[in-house]
Amino acid sequence: MRQSSVIARRVAAASVSLVVAAGAAACGPKDNDAKASGGDATPHKGGTLTVLNAQAQQDFDPARLYTSGGGNVPSLVFRTLTTRNRENGAAGAKVVPDLATDTGRPSKDATVWTYTLKPGLKYEDGTPITSADIKYGIERSFAPELSGGAPYLRDWLAGAAGYQGPYKDKKGLASIGTPDARTIVFHLNKPEGEFPYLATQTQFTPVPKAKDTGTKYEEHPVSSGPYKVVKNENDGEHLVLARNPHWSGDDERKAYPDTVDVRSGLDSSVINQRLSASQGADAAAVTTDTNLGPAELAKVTGDKRLAARVGTGRFGYTNYIAFNPKVKPFDDPKVRQAIAYAVDRSSVVNAAGGSALAEPATTFLPDQKSFGYTPYDPFPAGAGGDPAKARELLKEAGHKNGLTVTLTHSNSKDFETSPEIATALQDALKKAGVTVRLQGLEDNDYRDKIHSVKTEPGFFLAHWGADWPSGGPFLAPIFDGRQIVQDGANFNTGLLKDKSVDDEIDAINKLTDLKAAAVRWGALDKKIGEQALTVPLFHPVYKRLYGSDVKNIVISDWTGVLDISQVAVK
């Protein structure tokens, strides 16, 4: 993955962090409480589902959306070659066919992927969906005026690096073949065993060329899913979806409600108040981007009726300390190890909202099987840290009287990289003889500083979320030496250039057996973790209210949030 991948991943991570501040987006619980909260009730068709959100569903064009698994609201309108499995827990982390008959047929070296469309697929106007429409949908995502989607296609497709889309280049991409109306073939410039995951992105949505209106397409995209757009006001602030009469059903979307009414631009506290009260239309309402905060959760937990209407999920996401080994004293591995031993994860978890909203982490990979999670702790210090061991290492490093360092963090109240977390670390490290000065920055300044090789501090708070539930999009951007960006957004914070790590990333990417790949990602995580370039702190947990009339709650280990393609309303 090249620079374009990294820059776009920054967009993804930033969008996830916005959601996480209020909620989350992709990887579910080990003990999902869906059944306990209404998931076993008999669902019925009909009614209107209301979606109350903080962030507007902007750029509602499949070319411009950056989604995983097809997205939540977008997945109601846009079908893709593959999608996420719409089931609770770990089963929901699997990639499954959507428009295609299977998850793809790779060549021996995983550089060619072939898909066959299911028969009888139709758009909202009754016209057939063809492989040429999927090819065209992908090609238009390369147009500069329709930018914003995932960057992988530009990196992975052969000859795609300089392509400018079909508006400027009528020839299209030779690396996408459509030998007949139901077959599409992708030629890649390197082995990519995780191509089925990529095929869940909305760029794989079919778009009929004759109906393409360029930048205005988002106002009325042609539906291939169970709902069609009947209203889109203020760039997604108010989006109304009604049934697509030519959707013949599919294996993943239940689509119980007759209408989906998405209202955005709301304050998170207002959203939770309305869901809590569940009056009128709000009784049949959900949110796809607003989490319960610590104070709100405390109130909800004390009310059994409200507590029964809370969905719990986990996104593939890690909050961590990052070190720049080019900056003293963090160039010394023993100093980094000392800090790892000194960290009191119990206090960090409390600062993040408590154990209901955060789980302590000693691995960079999230605690989910699909990522290849392998339990390890190279610097075991227990939940409360080991200041004595930390002092011992500092003494060995020549700091017998301790040392003073600066910790850079964001001033945003996100319970992730914010003052609460920084202060908890400051208190813990003081016990080990490390005086921590806090440097709080406004969020934009913070992101600019930590993502530039030229300005990256030596010691700072960071976080990362995966584009899909696998170790690849989690480890490669942070630890692949070829992804260090000198003039742009850099995410390899440890500036790691280790050929053995890079070679293993390439070797795993060749695997089409995703279970075997997961094992290798877990082993690589352990190998990297021993270098103490990061100190994993915690994985967030997401708690979201839903209305009293909402049934059939499904929260997968892909999204970590309620899947609106599954819910029913009274």
C-alpha positions in Angstrom: 0.0 0.0 0.0 1.4 3.3 -1.0 1.0 6.9 0.1 -2.5 7.3 -1.3 -3.6 4.4 0.9 -2.1 6.0 4.0 -3.7 9.4 3.4 -7.1 7.9 2.9 -6.7 5.7 5.9 -6.3 8.9 7.8 -9.7 10.0 6.6 -11.1 6.7 7.7 -9.5 6.8 11.1 -10.6 10.4 11.6 -14.2 9.5 10.6 -14.1 6.6 13.0 -12.8 8.8 15.8 -15.7 11.2 15.3 -18.0 8.3 15.6 -16.2 6.9 18.6 -16.5 10.1 20.5 -20.2 9.6 20.3 -20.3 6.0 19.3 -18.6 3.5 17.0 -18.5 1.6 13.8 -17.1 -2.0 13.3 -16.5 -5.0 15.5 -18.9 -6.6 18.0 -19.0 -8.2 21.4 -18.0 -11.6 22.7 -21.1 -11.8 24.8 -23.6 -9.9 22.7 -26.7 -8.9 24.6 -28.9 -8.7 21.5 -31.3 -11.5 22.7 -31.6 -10.0 26.1 -32.6 -6.7 24.6 -35.3 -7.8 22.2 -33.4 -9.7 19.6 -35.6 -12.8 20.1 -38.9 -11.0 19.5 -40.7 -12.0 16.3 -40.1 -9.2 13.7 -42.8 -8.0 11.4 -42.7 -6.0 8.2 -44.1 -2.4 8.0 -43.8 0.9 9.8 -41.2 3.7 9.7 -37.7 3.4 11.3 -36.3 6.7 12.4 -32.5 7.2 12.5 -31.3 10.0 14.8 -27.7 10.9 14.1 -25.2 13.6 14.9 -23.3 13.4 11.6 -25.1 13.9 8.3 -25.0 11.1 5.7 -23.0 13.3 3.3 -21.9 12.5 -0.2 -24.5 9.7 -0.7 -22.8 8.5 -3.8 -21.2 5.0 -3.8 -18.1 6.4 -5.3 -17.5 8.9 -2.5 -18.4 6.9 0.6 -15.7 5.3 2.7 -17.4 2.4 4.3 -16.6 -1.1 5.6 -18.9 -4.0 4.8 -21.1 -1.8 2.7 -21.9 0.7 5.5 -25.0 0.9 7.5 -27.4 3.4 5.9 -25.7 3.1 2.5 -26.1 -0.7 2.6 -29.9 -0.2 2.4 -29.5 1.3 -1.1 -26.2 0.0 -2.4 -25.5 -3.6 -2.9 -21.9 -4.7 -3.5 -20.2 -7.8 -4.8 -19.6 -9.0 -1.2 -20.8 -7.8 2.1 -20.5 -8.4 5.8 -22.4 -11.3 7.4 -25.4 -9.9 9.2 -25.2 -12.0 12.3 -24.4 -11.4 16.0 -20.9 -11.6 17.3 -18.0 -13.4 15.7 -20.2 -14.9 12.9 -20.7 -11.3 11.8 -17.0 -10.7 11.1 -17.2 -13.0 8.0 -17.3 -11.7 4.4 -20.2 -13.2 2.4 -21.6 -12.9 -1.2 -24.0 -10.1 -2.0 -24.5 -9.4 -5.7 -22.0 -12.2 -6.5 -22.6 -15.9 -6.2 -19.5 -16.3 -4.0 -16.8 -14.3 -2.3 -14.6 -14.5 -5.4 -12.5 -17.1 -7.2 -8.7 -16.2 -7.0 -6.0 -17.3 -9.3 -3.2 -19.4 -7.8 -1.2 -16.3 -6.9 -4.2 -14.2 -5.8 -3.5 -11.6 -8.5 -6.7 -12.3 -10.5 -10.1 -12.4 -8.9 -13.3 -13.5 -10.8 -16.9 -13.0 -9.8 -20.2 -14.1 -11.2 -23.4 -12.1 -10.6 -26.5 -13.8 -9.3 -29.2 -14.1 -11.9 -32.2 -11.8 -12.1 -30.7 -8.8 -10.3 -32.6 -5.5 -11.0 -32.4 -1.8 -10.2 -35.2 0.2 -8.8 -36.5 0.9 -12.3 -36.7 -2.8 -13.2 -33.7 -2.7 -15.6 -31.1 -5.6 -15.1 -27.9 -5.1 -13.2 -24.8 -6.2 -15.3 -21.1 -6.7 -14.7 -20.5 -3.7 -16.9 -22.4 -1.5 -14.4 -20.1 -2.7 -11.6 -17.0 -1.9 -13.8 -18.4 1.5 -14.5 -19.2 2.1 -10.9 -15.7 1.4 -9.9 -14.2 3.5 -12.7 -16.2 6.6 -11.8 -14.8 6.3 -8.2 -11.4 7.3 -9.8 -12.8 10.7 -11.0 -11.3 13.5 -9.0 -14.7 15.2 -8.5 -16.0 12.0 -6.9 -13.1 11.4 -4.5 -13.5 10.3 -0.9 -13.8 6.5 -1.2 -11.4 3.8 -0.1 -8.0 4.1 -1.9 -7.2 0.4 -2.3 -8.4 0.1 -5.9 -5.9 2.7 -7.1 -3.2 0.8 -5.4 -4.2 -2.8 -6.1 -5.6 -2.7 -9.7 -3.1 -3.1 -12.4 -2.5 0.1 -14.4 -4.8 2.1 -12.1 -2.4 4.5 -10.4 -2.8 7.4 -12.9 -6.4 6.7 -14.0 -8.7 9.7 -13.8 -12.1 8.1 -14.3 -14.5 7.6 -17.2 -15.4 11.3 -17.7 -11.8 12.0 -18.8 -10.8 8.6 -20.0 -13.5 6.8 -22.0 -11.4 3.7 -22.5 -11.8 2.7 -18.8 -9.6 0.3 -16.9 -8.2 -2.7 -18.8 -7.6 -4.4 -15.5 -11.3 -4.9 -15.0 -12.8 -7.4 -17.6 -16.4 -8.1 -18.3 -16.5 -11.1 -20.7 -20.3 -11.3 -20.3 -23.1 -9.6 -18.5 -22.7 -11.7 -15.3 -18.9 -12.1 -15.1 -16.4 -9.6 -13.9 -12.6 -10.2 -13.6 -10.1 -8.1 -11.7 -6.4 -8.1 -12.5 -4.2 -6.9 -9.6 -0.6 -5.7 -9.6 0.3 -7.8 -6.5 -1.2 -10.7 -4.6 -4.1 -9.7 -2.4 -5.8 -12.5 -0.4 -8.2 -10.0 1.2 -9.8 -8.8 -2.0 -13.2 -10.2 -0.8 -13.1 -7.7 2.0 -12.4 -4.9 -0.4 -15.3 -5.9 -2.5 -17.6 -4.9 0.4 -16.7 -1.2 -0.2 -19.5 0.8 -1.9 -17.2 1.5 -4.9 -18.3 -2.0 -6.0 -21.9 -0.8 -6.3 -23.3 -1.1 -9.8 -24.1 2.3 -11.5 -25.9 2.4 -14.8 -23.9 4.6 -17.1 -27.0 6.1 -18.7 -28.3 7.3 -15.3 -25.0 8.8 -14.1 -25.4 12.5 -13.3 -21.9 13.0 -12.0 -21.7 15.1 -8.8 -25.5 15.2 -8.7 -25.8 11.5 -8.6 -25.9 11.5 -4.8 -29.3 13.3 -4.9 -30.9 10.2 -6.5 -28.6 7.3 -6.9 -30.1 4.3 -8.6 -30.9 1.7 -6.0 -29.8 -1.9 -6.2 -30.8 -2.6 -2.6 -34.1 -2.9 -0.7 -34.7 0.8 -0.4 -34.6 3.8 -2.8 -33.9 7.4 -2.1 -37.1 9.6 -2.2 -35.6 12.6 -0.3 -32.1 13.9 0.3 -32.1 17.4 1.9 -29.0 19.5 2.9 -26.5 16.9 1.7 -27.8 14.0 3.7 -29.0 15.9 6.8 -32.5 14.5 6.1 -32.6 11.3 4.1 -35.8 9.4 3.4 -35.8 5.9 2.0 -38.8 3.9 0.7 -39.1 0.4 -0.6 -37.5 -0.6 -3.9 -40.3 -2.5 -5.6 -37.8 -4.4 -7.8 -35.7 -5.7 -4.9 -36.4 -9.4 -4.9 -34.7 -10.0 -1.5 -31.2 -11.2 -0.6 -29.5 -13.4 1.9 -28.4 -10.5 4.2 -30.8 -7.6 4.4 -34.2 -8.2 6.2 -35.5 -4.8 5.4 -38.6 -5.0 7.6 -39.6 -1.3 7.8 -41.5 0.2 4.9 -39.7 3.6 5.3 -36.4 4.7 6.8 -36.3 8.3 7.9 -32.7 9.5 8.7 -32.4 12.8 10.6 -29.0 14.2 11.3 -27.2 17.3 12.7 -28.5 16.6 16.2 -26.6 17.0 19.4 -25.6 13.7 21.0 -27.2 14.5 24.3 -30.5 15.3 22.5 -30.3 12.0 20.6 -29.9 10.0 23.8 -32.6 12.0 25.5 -35.1 11.3 22.7 -34.2 7.6 22.6 -34.5 7.3 26.3 -38.0 9.0 26.3 -39.1 6.9 23.3 -42.1 9.2 22.7 -44.1 9.1 19.4 -41.9 8.3 16.4 -38.9 8.1 18.6 -40.1 4.8 20.0 -39.2 3.3 16.6 -35.8 5.1 16.5 -32.2 4.1 16.5 -28.8 5.9 16.1 -25.9 4.7 14.0 -23.3 7.2 15.3 -24.1 8.2 18.9 -22.7 6.4 22.0 -23.7 6.7 25.6 -21.1 8.6 27.6 -20.1 7.7 31.1 -22.6 10.0 32.8 -25.5 8.9 30.6 -24.6 5.3 30.9 -24.7 5.6 34.7 -28.2 6.9 34.6 -29.3 4.2 32.1 -27.8 1.4 34.1 -29.9 2.4 37.1 -33.1 2.0 35.1 -33.9 -1.6 34.2 -36.3 -0.7 31.4 -33.7 1.6 29.8 -30.8 -0.9 30.4 -32.8 -3.5 28.4 -32.7 -1.1 25.5 -28.9 -0.8 25.2 -26.9 -2.5 22.5 -23.3 -3.4 23.2 -20.6 -3.7 20.5 -16.9 -3.5 19.9 -15.2 -2.0 16.9 -11.8 -3.2 15.7 -10.0 -0.3 17.4 -7.1 0.3 19.7 -6.1 3.3 21.8 -2.3 3.4 22.5 0.8 5.3 23.5 3.0 6.0 20.5 6.8 6.6 20.7 9.0 8.3 18.1 12.4 6.5 18.6 14.1 9.3 16.8 13.5 11.6 19.7 15.5 11.2 23.0 15.1 9.5 25.4 12.7 7.3 23.5 15.5 6.1 21.2 16.5 3.8 24.1 14.3 0.7 24.1 14.7 0.4 27.9 13.0 3.8 28.4 10.1 2.7 26.2 9.9 -0.6 28.1 10.0 1.3 31.5 7.0 3.3 30.5 5.2 0.2 29.4 5.7 -1.3 32.8 4.7 1.9 34.6 1.3 2.2 32.9 -1.7 1.7 35.1 -4.3 0.4 32.7 -7.0 0.2 35.4 -6.7 4.0 35.9 -6.7 4.5 32.1 -9.8 2.4 31.7 -11.5 4.5 34.5 -10.5 7.7 32.7 -12.0 6.3 29.5 -15.4 5.9 31.2 -15.0 2.7 33.2 -15.0 -1.0 32.3 -18.4 -0.8 30.6 -16.9 1.5 28.0 -13.2 0.4 27.8 -11.3 -2.9 28.0 -7.6 -3.0 28.9 -5.3 -3.9 26.0 -1.8 -5.4 25.9 -1.9 -6.4 22.2 -2.1 -3.9 19.3 -4.6 -6.2 17.5 -8.1 -6.0 19.0 -9.4 -8.9 21.0 -11.3 -10.6 18.2 -10.6 -13.8 16.3 -11.0 -12.3 12.9 -8.0 -10.0 13.5 -5.8 -12.9 14.5 -5.8 -11.8 18.1 -3.1 -13.7 20.0 -2.9 -13.0 23.7 0.5 -11.7 24.8 2.1 -9.1 27.1 5.8 -8.5 26.5 6.0 -6.2 29.6 3.7 -7.9 32.2 2.9 -5.4 34.9 -0.7 -6.4 35.9 -3.7 -4.0 35.7 -2.1 -1.5 38.0 1.4 -1.3 36.5 4.8 -2.2 38.0 6.6 1.0 39.0 9.5 -0.9 40.7 10.3 -2.7 37.4 10.0 0.6 35.6 12.5 2.3 37.9 14.9 -0.7 37.5 14.9 -0.3 33.7 15.3 3.5 33.9 18.3 3.0 36.1 19.8 0.6 33.6 19.2 3.2 30.9 21.2 5.8 32.9 18.2 7.6 34.6 18.7 6.5 38.2 17.1 9.8 39.3 14.2 9.5 37.0 13.5 11.7 34.0 11.1 14.3 32.7 9.2 13.9 29.4 6.4 15.6 27.5 3.2 13.7 26.6 1.2 15.2 23.6 -2.5 14.7 23.6 -5.7 16.2 22.1 -7.9 18.6 24.1 -11.0 17.0 22.5 -13.3 15.4 25.1 -13.3 12.0 23.4 -12.2 9.8 26.3 -9.5 8.5 24.0 -6.6 10.8 23.4 -8.0 13.5 25.6 -6.8 15.1 28.9 -8.5 12.5 31.1 -6.3 9.7 29.6 -3.2 11.9 29.7 -3.7 12.8 33.3 -4.1 9.1 34.3 -0.8 8.3 32.6 0.9 11.3 34.2 -0.2 10.0 37.7 1.0 6.4 37.0 4.4 7.4 35.6 5.1 9.6 38.5 5.2 6.5 40.7 8.0 5.2 38.6 10.0 8.4 38.8 8.9 9.8 35.4 7.7 13.4 35.5 5.2 13.9 32.7 4.5 17.4 31.3 1.2 17.5 29.4 1.0 19.2 26.0 -2.7 19.5 25.1 -3.5 20.6 21.5 -6.7 21.5 19.7 -7.7 18.5 17.7 -6.7 19.7 14.2 -3.3 20.9 15.5 -2.9 17.6 17.4 -3.6 15.5 14.3 -1.3 17.6 12.1 1.5 17.4 14.6 1.4 13.6 15.2 0.9 12.6 11.6 3.9 14.6 10.2 7.4 13.0 10.2 8.8 16.5 10.6 6.8 17.4 13.7 6.0 14.1 15.3 6.6 14.3 19.1 8.5 11.6 21.0 5.6 10.6 23.3 2.0 11.0 22.4 -1.5 9.4 22.5 -2.9 7.8 19.3 -5.5 5.4 18.1 -6.3 3.2 15.1 -9.4 1.5 13.6 -9.4 -1.1 10.9 -11.1 -0.8 7.4 -12.3 -4.4 7.8 -11.9 -7.1 10.5 -8.5 -8.4 9.7 -4.9 -7.9 10.9 -3.8 -6.5 7.5 -5.4 -3.0 7.6 -4.5 -2.8 11.2 -0.8 -3.6 11.2 0.4 -2.6 7.8 -0.3 1.1 8.0 1.3 1.4 11.4 4.4 -0.9 11.0 5.1 -1.3 7.3 8.4 0.6 6.6 7.3 1.3 3.0 4.3 3.2 4.3 6.4 5.9 6.0 5.3 9.2 4.3 7.9 11.9 4.4 5.7 14.7 3.0 2.2 13.9 4.0 0.1 12.1 6.5 2.2 9.4 8.1 0.9 6.7 10.4 4.0 4.6 11.0 4.5 6.5 14.2 7.4 4.3 15.3 9.1 4.9 11.9 9.7 1.2 11.8 11.8 -0.1 8.9 12.2 -3.8 9.4 12.5 -5.9 6.3 11.4 -9.0 8.1 8.2 -7.3 9.1 7.6 -6.0 5.6 8.3 -9.4 4.0 5.9 -11.1 6.4 3.2 -8.6 5.5 3.7 -9.4 1.8 3.7 -13.1 2.6 0.4 -12.9 4.5 -1.2 -10.8 1.8 -0.7 -13.7 -0.6 -2.9 -16.0 1.5 -6.5 -16.5 0.4 -7.1 -18.7 3.4 -8.2 -15.9 5.8 -8.1 -18.1 8.9 -4.5 -19.0 8.2 -3.7 -15.4 7.5 -5.3 -14.4 10.8 -2.9 -16.7 12.7 0.1 -15.1 10.9 -1.2 -11.6 11.7 -1.4 -12.5 15.4 2.2 -13.8 15.4 3.4 -10.7 13.7 1.6 -8.5 16.2 3.5 -10.3 19.0 6.9 -9.9 17.2 6.3 -6.1 16.7 5.0 -5.6 20.2 8.2 -6.8 21.7 9.9 -3.7 20.2 7.9 -1.4 22.5 7.2 1.1 19.7 3.7 1.4 21.1 2.0 0.7 24.4 -1.6 -0.6 23.8 -3.9 0.9 26.4 -7.5 -0.1 25.8 -10.1 -1.1 23.3 -13.4 0.9 23.4 -16.8 -0.6 24.0 -19.9 1.0 22.5 -23.2 1.3 24.3 -26.1 2.6 22.3 -29.8 3.1 23.1 -32.6 2.2 20.8 -36.3 2.9 20.9 -38.8 0.8 22.8 -40.5 -0.4 19.6 -37.3 -1.5 17.9 -36.9 -5.3 17.6 -34.5 -7.8 16.1 -31.2 -6.3 17.3 -28.2 -7.6 15.5 -24.7 -6.4 16.4 -21.8 -8.0 14.6 -18.1 -8.3 15.2 -17.7 -6.3 12.0 -19.6 -3.1 12.8 -20.0 -3.2 16.6 -23.3 -1.3 16.2 -26.9 -2.1 15.6 -27.4 -3.2 11.9 -30.4 -1.3 10.6 -30.8 -3.7 7.7 -32.1 -6.2 10.4 -34.3 -4.2 12.7 -38.1 -4.3 12.8 -40.5 -1.8 14.3 -44.0 -2.3 15.8 
